[in-house]
Amino acid sequence: MSDDVQAEGGVRTPVFGGGVAVGLVVGLALGWAAFSPTTPGLPPATTVQTPTSPDAPAPGALDLHGGKSQRLVEIVSGVPEPSGTPIQEVRSSFTPDETVLLHGRWNPGSGAVSVHWTWFAPTGEKVYESDLGVQSDWTNTWVTYRGPKPMAAGTWRVELTEDGAPLATLGFEVVRDPSDVPVRQQAEAFEAARISDEDATRLGLALRAVLAGNAGAPQVLAALPTGLADRQVLLAVSVFADQATKLVRVGQGATLGASVEDVVGAMKRLSVDATKATVELTLVHSSIEIPNRPGHVDARTQADVGFTLTVGDKSATLLPAAIARAGAADGTTILRQLATDAGVDEAAWQGSDAKLSSFRTQDYVLVPGSLVAEPLVHARTVFLPAQLDHAALGHAVDLAAAWYLANQKEDGRYMYTFFPGKDLEPPDDWCLRVLNAVFVMAEIAVARPDRPEIRASVVRAIDVFKEAVVDQGDTAYVDWKLPRADHALGSTAFLLAAMATLDDPADRPLMRKLARAIMAEQEPTGRLSTDFVNPASADRPVDQQFYPGEALLSLVRYHAATRDEAALAVVDKAFPFYTAYWDQEKHPPFVPWQVRAYGERHAAGGPEAMKDFAFAMMDWMLDTYPTVDVEQAGWSYAGSLSRNSASTGVYAEGIEAAWALARRVGDRAREERYGNALVAASRYAIQLQYREHDVYAYARPAKVLGGLPTNPAVNEMRLDFTYHAISALHAAHRHTTPTQWKAMHARAYP
């Protein structure tokens, strides 16, 4: 089944590597209690009450009745993305003519479930019904209200039944005036109350003087422009020194001036070297009440906001930077942590007396020696388009290469996974992904002869995997055992590609055997089997999305090094099969590897049809998943591919290859289109990367600096998240001059 989303229906969660942002469920022992055990008096945005039917649940409230299958996890309401069905914004208030979309999350089960959806107006009148069969492997569904418009103002309810039995009841609100939608009120209040970057710098420098013992609250307030101290904005300050958190204080009071006085009092009690301390400023305002439900917290976390939970007379607050650093994009974990910090039972967030609010912030950091407070999003400094010159591409690649070097294990493998917020490196590994990193590092090593340590690192890694090669005489393949068995076609392909890139003459005999093993996997149809050991049981349909493209690219690279024509014969024989396969199975992960393979094969004298195939795939990719702009998603996600932020790095490899192909053949329209997408995706990748001013809060900066997490809201670092993005940045840097990149940048950001 395709993972392409239908306007009404559902899909299973894709299992494609890196294609899904997986929420990290972390334990409660995160040390978050130090971040803010007390709740500030957050300035609220106004709210409007509308008519409510006596039997309607509160807007955003969900009552799960369980149903027969116990498969339903949660339902949230929202508005769809402009380009497709998935929710652009989760909320429980809508205007009468907006499209209301319900997103259901389900556990996989045995057998399909028949679900009936009934929509009731505020008067209690039944106005719309629909049915949806939730298939066994579906984990997400999207159901749209298609009843009469405009919708009546008031509180609506939706009732779900599963095979006739009660399953769930959900409430949402319809308001007449768009300005009465709370998230819009919040946005307007945020814009009205925000301070300028220049004022944030003035405030930060004054607070640094407090740390140095050279100023107090009067001097800090005097640094602010007239009237700013009276603004309904609160100040929170975090101080970091020696890779440790020294202070987190949310100022008390009704205005910025009052909270400054409170924060300064706490700072004056610190004993730190002001010249070595990092000061983080958080301007807190525009609070709205939201449903105390994990789905709403999940969605708001993606938007980089903070939360306050109040249970009776107890409360706690979590700032967005703390949430981002902990890597806890899971709403249940955040709600439990808030309850624990408030001093109540961790499940108290579910009680009827629990109230949850979400607030917007402006975040800045003033690092040692800097005279400018840099804006932060998701605990990383903002990387603006103006900074994206040709040198920035090279610097990002250098940082990533240094990250791999700093995290190479004693046996030569590269670190697989790291959780910065927990300072945890789990004993996990996957041969295939480590070998892909080796391949990318080999490309960087060849481009940087001035950095012999990079080549030496790659040779060490290759030597590790040579020991795992099964030699069968004329063929050889990688057979890695720990911690998981991996006999995949892709592992052998990446070892071959890395060796062909370095092209050590002493490796030629083994390269030939690896290539012959890949060739032997080709079936009479041209299809490549994807497992060397158990093809009948392990050659899964989903593997065709990845491993054949990786193998074909490795054969093209092997031919470039050796001129072994047998390699290209396999690539050519595969071409008709995979073009027909693409006609039937259009999936995003298939695109980048096949584009790279057939783009490079075309450059080596392949037929024009290969160029056309590469363009057709990339056109589909960008039509289906266009890059998002800053107005849609803010700086955290701007430039990522729509609904695929976690996979933008791997897809950017394909975008760069398609752009290079279009430029080579003189297709100016595609060169411009692909170039715009490449520039945008490059900015997103560098925004995601941990750069020099982003690692002050972590215990071991060398395990963080230069690497990339999966997306802005989840800080799990896995080596494949880094190598895909860096591969694209490295190729863009290598294939352009500063002048060419400047022209591309000017088109993408006119």
Steps between C-alpha positions, in 0.01 A plus 500: 500500500625846415588744775361778284222669695148499368251779559290262706651186640805373678846360468738288695796685645775469239796289606737660252835586654499851639160565345305537821569720796467261792411662830757411767330379817744584775478425869424754767854517636598783266594761753222724372383597845780756509364674193203665669301357788286810530254655261532862394195716458503462124318776309207326329345553162124556532250221446139506380216278618252362246172308533535143621257213477433347845634160392800631301851443639723800556691618193797269458373248753516132402322211666644164395248224552747233393307314233535134421850503358658749745695637203414871515772700677381858453314739273584867452328761287668755278521662160667319207820607331450707184677229298326194642302329769733475803430760766682829465384629837342307786233702676150468636349828371401576140315760298174398326652449154828336599569137419492290817724195487521225762828314533473162668796299628458124525692201623552235231273200549369183345227564249325814378275711723182663368463849651193722465540877551198713599523879525257695722441877485482708823121454499549123522383451142674226300640673191754264341602133504776299336659157519862396487648153512822520703726232357710272719832672431371858507638724772363835376163606360368832375128570483359829373168667580312525170162605633311827450692826513524746661515308825289626790686684777532315829640173631474202268545135581609206291406148605688194377370147511700187422287225346206662676663531845591842651861587424561870573341844535685818403404865539606802299389862477380718213528878543363768267792739509844373386662716765322290765703189414741471798809415295435808287451709812829364627679586177364854506586547867850366433562746217369787708716424803824372346822691550761572233825311456686821582315535831572136579871573451480802731328288762746214464806722533353663810433159654857392424611807697289373791693172493825695503383694806493827310125562489171450680133520408503884459782480245327217310174693484682814395640311199148444368318750277231710661178306555645155440514418871122548519427249225312184602796277425684292758871428504650158563877465521715189481871511578743232382867455587740206475243297305258518792179689576564750778163674507156491343267767630160609370451852636193570708276801444254644253747694280844470350634747754369302797636173367839662432528597864416145609747341256780740590458410865553134416797574273680706765510192722694304239873447515621454141769646278300747291759488219439126455125488563230470236182696567175382344205740495140389461227762457179329607155618393176432310366209703183311401324207659515178297355152556711300743548221247820351358403560137464873556831513688672303223381748240587808702846365579574494128429874507764559772278620785496456875236360735359566844294238682284600796339238724307661782737744670815339359664565169818464295642645180730360232680740268528402132881485502489252789252282310712511184821411683337210679385372161156425634259569216263246653200676652437241769856531629474878517168488685636248749809712556291811561288313754810367675660845511178641646523253787194295409455147372645453151154406370330807650507678163206279401277627782202731455671767711813504284541806278765522229618815328742551216706815463712655228855614563783693347828327576852641476850397600800713586812281486833596660675776311201584282345846493181383324213294638426237236139380450430136587245251370476150647814577705712576192613835364303619198683458170366767268503483118744791489756279675469224240797579280733250334739506795215404736451177304865412543497590868200274562681212330813565706298499822334172408829336404644609834194350671566162339869516589422591861250213524694220335516195722820321592428223250451752218120515478321832538262569787150398400267681741530767767239677715648840594236588760570178693872484415428143394662288231298176476681180395326496164629467147397421146767391260324638191467851640853509636629396157298778336678742733832346395405559134417867562818551700695342215358761262602777740847349541563501124384862473721604793854373440611769745325302775685164501343411834163463326637245254675316783171485689320354198770238448468394864124461457534307173745262666240419767245390243752313288516261795127435460524408131406146397730400213339248265775483243379716214257697717500651850241674714476671839366277776492715813368325813484744794281628653269396217562275203524693175550326169329771296596592149543860613781419746710338231416785263622767744823316575562472127413868444733615779787289369439612141502862615839466670613261221799344671658264239549241772121487544421428135474119540250532787309774320457266202362225724257736671382627162456145370292412808267793428478403134410145596193630682343613174205291384409440132244783521770747602377512859765488774444267792589680822633236741800276453409234753123450518344652188177304534424623853694826529457660159212722612301709251591820686871427450456565129458866591858524625755232431480466120559873449793488742642198317458655155677817613786294642539318168515831312767623743687169469499535122632855528798366694568178305327530159349157560224503234317209665391739776324733257334204327324418828390861544364507144316170541339627821373817337183363330400311814532801733331743264202262488524456878486878545186522291327273754677583826564871547663544841734780617792279614531347153582836343840620626701182444350434157547864395864486603559164332340581167617860495859378528438216255370755249819701546696185420329466163163358595191558284287814519220298657707479820512878521125517443444239773707698750310820417161328523577371849628834626209691347262266681693542824487879496138505381395268781729631775589864424741683725327706768570868551559693818147643505362145513737347749741749656877478479514157662335325206531746210660324205404150608284291273132515589407216739853359472716717724670191638594385150599830344869410523471179301267660248736796465762259369263421215411866449867590464556214253195604294615863504849401382345290222272785388792741491714254304238442230391864481145461633480853641148479638580191704840631597327803654223299666731237645754768594239692700408183688867417560576844643197482729582147617862600561391781733274257684783247542739760640225631729464146632873449551649563843739788436754672725247711689256211553690263731552701818233311694631149434739306720717375211497752214725289275230234483255764379682767298456447127237228515132521407191365672203362310298824514492818709271363771672163552868516589589134461824500301546202271786492254273464196317823583837672465650325200203545266482874559876545491527294181263747331682804639836357399382430145352851471826652625710284266286556190477880526732794519428784744371707207270223375361438848442872548289506182302195613447658840375822342237307303388300804491804731433800271 
